[in-house]
Amino acid sequence: MERIKIGDYVEALIHVFSLGFGASISTYIAVDILGYESCGCCERKQWLNRLTNKSYDGMCGSIKLF
């Protein structure tokens, strides 16, 4: 039995509150304004998922809601 993955819930919550534009907004701010290479969304999700599920494979782009 797999444990709850906190990173998936946080990503879904951000998606709901930002009306689906969370990744676009954070990428714009991090990359275009602050000059980082990425927004860090994938890294945050992986870190949170590994807190509760040690067997998480780390593939954050593989989960599709629809």
Secondary structure, DSSP 8 states (H G I E B T S, - for coil): -----HHHHHHHHHHHHTTT-HHHHHHIIIIIIS--SS-SHHHHHHHHHHHH-TT----GGG----
